[in-house]
Amino acid sequence: MSWNARALDVLAAGEPTPLIDFPVQAPGIRLLLKDESAQPTGSLRHRHARALFRQAVLDGLVTEGTTVVEATGGNAAVAQAWFARRLGLPYIVVMPGERSRARARAVEELGGECRFVTPPLAIYDAARGIPGHFLDQFGRAAEHDLAEELFAQVRPDWVVTGAGTGATSATLGRWVRDHDVPCRIAVADPDNSAYFPGWTLDVSDYATGMPSRIEGIGRPRVEPGFRPDLVDLVIPVPDAASVAAARHLRAVTGLAVGGSSGTALWAALELVERMRARGESGTVVSLVGDAADRHLATYHDEAWAAAKGLDAGPYADELRRRVALRPGGE
Ligand SMILES: Cc1ncc(COP(=O)(O)O)c(C=O)c1O
């Protein structure tokens, strides 16, 4: 078997991640969480990494011995290092800031190399300057296998996701369009992100120039992988609401999720509320992007939130009004 054929075997779809029933006070409406923290590297980025490597192998850009390069400080680095190790390829990631981050250790444990660059935006040029293949998760945003897996598990009325590269919402939107499935796709967008204003105003190169405080989602500009035509609704979610919802999600499921899962949950609960008010029944799926102990020191920590000027209190009150902590309601 050739190296490429073996590589495509390694890059075949993995085990489906579970759906978790999430309690809501709305008779006839089911809210399910698609738990991507169950991926081997703990996040939705596992799917992006698989898709990026697969595309690169199919296009002949990565083969035996190719050094693979990426620029990110996020979960993508761990997922890509995981696949690089399985493919026996050298992996170098350029990360923003100073060394010592927990994620860098995880990459190194998988045999990858981390290089640190300031200012943060210099990571892209630095990565382009390294001999090898630059995966470029934003520039090449490959659609992945979430939709196929999800729609084999359940037929929801809405799926709610965040948008970073845009690949996930595009994957979902394309699948429902191509399969003529009556499911709508909502993107939950945090403060400072360009996706909500870009989508509302129909401006494809809208830019806020502001970084998102919700790791993994929300971008200073509309990225090339975001497909507004494949998205039915973009719901803006205040960062303090994302924090409150992430904490609520943890209280109910025990998962130490990141802020982005809170953003999606908050928007999903808004949809549930709208359905309830209209007397509709149905199923909403909300994505859990990742979970990790390191989030306990940020989104789940009151001192961290206060230092960022995020007051989750009013949103937590709102959640208590909207959601039952146990199935059946309290
Ligand atoms: C809940 C959630 N939705 C969506 C995304 C990002 O999706 P994409 O980069 O495909 O737009 C993330 C982060 O990876 C996430 O945590």
The ligand as an SDF file (V2000), in Angstrom:
LIG
                    3D

 16 16  0  0  0  0  0  0  0  0999 V2000
  -19.1690   25.7810   19.5070 C   0  0  0  0  0  0  0  0  0  0  0  0
  -18.2620   26.0270   18.3550 C   0  0  0  0  0  0  0  0  0  0  0  0
  -18.7810   26.2570   17.1390 N   0  0  0  0  0  0  0  0  0  0  0  0
  -17.9800   26.5010   16.0700 C   0  0  0  0  0  0  0  0  0  0  0  0
  -16.5990   26.5410   16.1870 C   0  0  0  0  0  0  0  0  0  0  0  0
  -15.7140   26.9310   15.0260 C   0  0  0  0  0  0  0  0  0  0  0  0
  -16.1370   26.4790   13.8390 O   0  0  0  0  0  0  0  0  0  0  0  0
  -15.4840   26.9120   12.4750 P   0  0  0  0  0  0  0  0  0  0  0  0
  -14.0320   27.2290   12.6600 O   0  0  0  0  0  0  0  0  0  0  0  0
  -15.6850   25.7120   11.6530 O   0  0  0  0  0  0  0  0  0  0  0  0
  -16.2430   28.0910   11.9540 O   0  0  0  0  0  0  0  0  0  0  0  0
  -16.0120   26.2960   17.4220 C   0  0  0  0  0  0  0  0  0  0  0  0
  -14.5600   26.2690   17.5990 C   0  0  0  0  0  0  0  0  0  0  0  0
  -13.8360   25.5380   16.9890 O   0  0  0  0  0  0  0  0  0  0  0  0
  -16.8580   26.0450   18.5220 C   0  0  0  0  0  0  0  0  0  0  0  0
  -16.3190   25.8410   19.7190 O   0  0  0  0  0  0  0  0  0  0  0  0
  1  2  1  0
  2  3  1  0
  2 15  2  0
  3  4  2  0
  4  5  1  0
  5  6  1  0
  5 12  2  0
  6  7  1  0
  7  8  1  0
  8  9  2  0
  8 10  1  0
  8 11  1  0
 12 13  1  0
 12 15  1  0
 13 14  2  0
 15 16  1  0
M  END
$$$$
